[in-house]
Amino acid sequence: DKVTPDWELDCYSRPVLVDGKKKLWEILMTDSSGNMRIRRALPSNKVNSREVRRVVEEIIDESDVKPGTIRFFRGAMFNMINIALSEIDVIAKPSRCTFALAQWIEERNRDIYPNMKGYQPTMSGIGGIGGTFLDIRTAVKLPDALRGEKYAFVGL
């Protein structure tokens, strides 16, 4: 039940409309053991690196265990999260190894969001009904121009 210094972060819109028109944005922060779970809602007009940094700093200040590394997986949010974490004394690490976070997001997609007012199942995409958090899309054949026909081992 001990909080680890390896934390995992997600900042993304959820399949819920707030006030019937704006997407719900959340920051989810957990440690790699899943013992610490913190959720903060963000107004959709405040989804930016400054606000993410403010929320992350707030969470760090409130925690007894300070993070050494904060991992995040969403490529779409890379720049914003990277900028937000750049002025905090942590190592920001893009990684698909965010297993505690993945489990938590799947739980929320299964148990929490569908029971919220404004839930939109059509907005759920990856991690929603019929999919899982780390869905790997079906491989697509490379165009012939990109295929390698010969391989060589070289030393630099």
Order of alpha helices (4+ residues) and beta strands (2+ residues): beta-beta-beta-alpha-beta-alpha-beta-alpha
